[in-house]
Amino acid sequence: MTGLIYCPHCTTRLASRFIDGRSRLFCSKCNKPIYENPVPSTASVVINENQEILLVKRNIEPKKGDWCLPGGFIELYEKSEECCLRELKEETNLEGEIERLAGVYLSKSPIYKSVLVIGYSIKNIRGEIRPGDDSEEVRFFSFKEMPKIAFDSHQSIFENALKFREIDKRDSICKFKNLNNLGAYVITSCNHIEIVKKACKAGANIVQYRDKILIRKHLLENAIEIRNITNKYNSIFIVNDFIDIALMSQADGVHLGQDDIPVLEARKITSANFIIGVSTHSLRQAIKAEKEGADYIGIGPVFATPLKENYPPIGLNKVKEVLKAVSIPVVGIGGLNLNNLSELKDIGLRNFAMLREFQSNTEQAVNKINSLFT
């Protein structure tokens, strides 16, 4: 198929005529130009946890025997996102979810003249990989060892997806460039909004909204108000326990307990730069949280506290072990007050979470903790 020969409306043989600055097909009977549009298709960028790209070896022309991204032509009345996931399943047997648009490019075709390729990056990949329609082989390749991609449009989409990943990574690093040295980790209680206002005004770098009693509707209302306050002061906003509240209020992250949903499940419904913190009470839990992808951990209770009666204090030595064992930021919690901060600082702790001190003496507590690192 090299293009139209006859008018699709009246079947008159088409001629060429110079219209709108270019040569176009023209029907003398209909007395109008016949426009030819690019054929729409999709391409999927799938990058696994080992930073490898998924490619398929084509078993049809054009470029038979060459490698390209999984993809294919959009059916009538089919959304491009639906086509992308359908073609991924048909060619590789893998399923996933659309992460983001990775680019739209025109590609020359010996069959269809011009193909409009819509690329998407895919997340949460699952299934057993095997070749299917139009694919002879399916493999993950490291970026350094991958073969040449057959189509320039696919190459551009792949490069775009990598750029977006780097942007996400830079945004995350920028947001948390001082995460290892945040100082006052303010956890709210009782008068949540007032505590946040005072804490942020005093220079708190991070605030966690924690309420175990309020109904969800009011939790969300408070979270949205806190989001507005923390945005004003460029403070990090974390929601305790409730990932749905965190997402709906556009918080920076969520803090999960040992009985909450696992980090791996939380990652499936969050963006790349969404922060996930995990409460840990032992060296084993701390190592496990880092391995599963937590951005930071809370460790404690360091000292005895009435708020954690079911957890015996772990003591300074255990905190030191955790600090040596993990590379992600560590926040000390449990029994911390303005009088025992120096001994915690001496063992290398840089992030201090407290409830009672921040409730009764918000500005003073924030100022004193942050002054330890100025």
QUIPEKA-V140053 format. One record per residue. NEAR is the number of other C-alpha atoms within 10 Angstrom. D_CENTER is the distance of its C-alpha to the mean C-alpha in Angstrom with 1 decimal. Layout:
NEAR D_CENTER
NEAR D_CENTER
This chain:
7 42.1
9 42.6
10 42.5
13 44.6
12 48.4
16 49.4
19 48.4
12 46.2
10 48.1
10 51.8
12 51.7
15 53.7
15 53.2
19 50.9
16 51.9
13 50.1
13 50.5
11 49.1
12 47.0
7 44.6
6 45.0
9 44.4
12 46.1
16 45.2
23 46.6
22 49.1
21 51.1
13 54.6
13 55.3
13 52.3
8 52.7
11 48.9
19 46.3
19 44.2
9 40.6
12 38.6
11 34.8
15 32.2
16 31.2
16 27.6
21 25.4
27 21.8
30 20.0
30 17.0
30 14.9
24 14.0
23 13.1
16 13.6
7 13.1
9 16.2
12 14.9
17 17.3
18 17.5
22 19.1
25 22.3
26 25.2
23 28.9
24 30.6
16 33.9
13 34.9
11 35.9
13 34.8
13 33.7
14 34.7
16 34.0
20 31.2
24 27.5
26 24.8
28 21.4
28 21.8
28 22.8
22 25.9
19 27.7
21 26.8
12 29.4
6 31.3
6 29.6
10 26.3
10 23.1
20 21.3
19 18.1
15 20.6
20 22.4
28 19.4
22 18.6
18 22.4
25 23.2
27 20.6
21 22.3
19 25.7
25 25.4
26 23.5
18 23.6
19 19.9
19 17.8
18 14.2
18 12.2
16 11.5
14 8.1
15 9.9
18 13.4
23 14.2
19 17.8
18 21.2
16 24.2
16 27.8
17 29.3
14 33.1
14 34.4
11 37.9
12 37.8
14 36.1
15 36.7
16 33.3
21 30.0
18 27.0
25 23.9
26 20.6
30 17.6
28 14.2
25 11.4
23 11.1
20 8.9
16 10.7
15 13.8
11 17.0
11 20.7
9 23.5
17 23.5
17 26.7
19 28.1
17 29.1
16 30.2
20 30.9
23 29.5
19 31.8
18 29.3
22 25.5
16 24.0
17 21.1
17 22.1
14 21.1
11 20.5
7 23.9
8 25.8
15 24.5
13 27.4
11 27.8
18 25.9
18 28.6
17 27.5
15 26.7
24 24.4
26 22.3
15 22.4
17 21.2
25 18.3
25 17.3
15 17.8
19 15.8
24 12.7
16 13.3
13 13.7
15 10.5
15 8.9
12 11.5
13 10.9
16 7.4
14 9.3
14 12.3
14 10.9
16 9.7
13 13.2
11 15.0
16 13.9
18 15.0
12 17.6
12 20.1
21 18.3
16 21.1
18 23.6
21 22.6
26 26.0
27 26.3
26 23.6
30 24.9
26 24.8
24 26.5
19 29.3
11 32.0
9 32.0
18 28.2
17 28.2
15 31.1
24 29.7
30 26.5
17 28.6
17 30.9
31 28.3
25 26.3
16 29.6
17 30.7
16 27.7
28 25.2
24 21.9
25 20.1
24 21.1
24 20.4
27 21.7
22 23.6
18 25.9
10 27.2
7 29.8
11 28.8
9 28.1
12 24.7
9 25.9
10 27.0
20 24.0
19 21.8
13 24.5
19 24.5
25 20.8
18 20.8
14 23.8
26 22.3
25 19.2
16 21.8
18 23.7
23 21.0
14 19.9
11 23.5
16 23.7
16 20.3
21 19.8
23 16.7
28 16.6
29 15.9
30 17.1
22 19.1
22 18.8
21 17.7
22 14.1
14 15.3
21 17.0
25 14.1
18 12.0
11 15.3
21 16.3
17 13.2
25 13.4
20 11.4
23 11.2
25 13.5
26 16.2
24 17.3
15 20.8
13 22.3
8 23.2
14 19.9
13 17.3
16 16.1
20 13.0
12 12.4
11 12.8
16 10.6
18 7.5
13 8.6
15 8.3
14 5.4
14 2.3
14 1.9
19 5.2
20 6.2
23 9.4
23 11.2
26 14.9
28 17.6
25 21.3
23 23.5
22 27.2
17 28.2
19 27.5
11 26.6
17 23.9
24 22.5
18 22.3
14 20.8
25 18.0
20 17.1
11 17.5
13 15.1
17 12.3
24 13.1
22 12.5
23 16.1
26 19.0
23 21.9
25 25.2
27 28.3
25 30.6
22 32.0
18 35.2
17 36.8
17 35.6
9 36.7
12 33.1
14 32.4
10 35.8
8 34.6
15 33.1
14 35.6
18 34.8
18 33.5
13 35.2
17 34.6
11 35.2
17 32.4
25 30.0
15 31.3
13 30.6
20 26.9
20 26.5
10 28.0
14 26.1
18 22.4
13 20.7
18 18.0
21 19.3
28 21.9
28 23.0
24 26.5
23 27.5
23 30.7
20 34.1
22 33.0
18 35.2
13 36.5
7 39.2
11 37.3
16 34.6
13 36.6
11 36.9
18 33.2
15 32.7
9 35.3
14 33.4
14 30.4
22 28.3
24 26.6
24 24.7
26 26.9
24 26.1
20 29.0
21 29.9
16 33.7
18 34.0
24 31.5
21 33.1
11 36.6
13 36.2
23 32.8
20 33.6
16 35.9
22 33.4
26 30.6
16 33.0
14 34.6
22 31.4
22 30.0
11 33.4
13 33.2
11 30.9
5 32.5
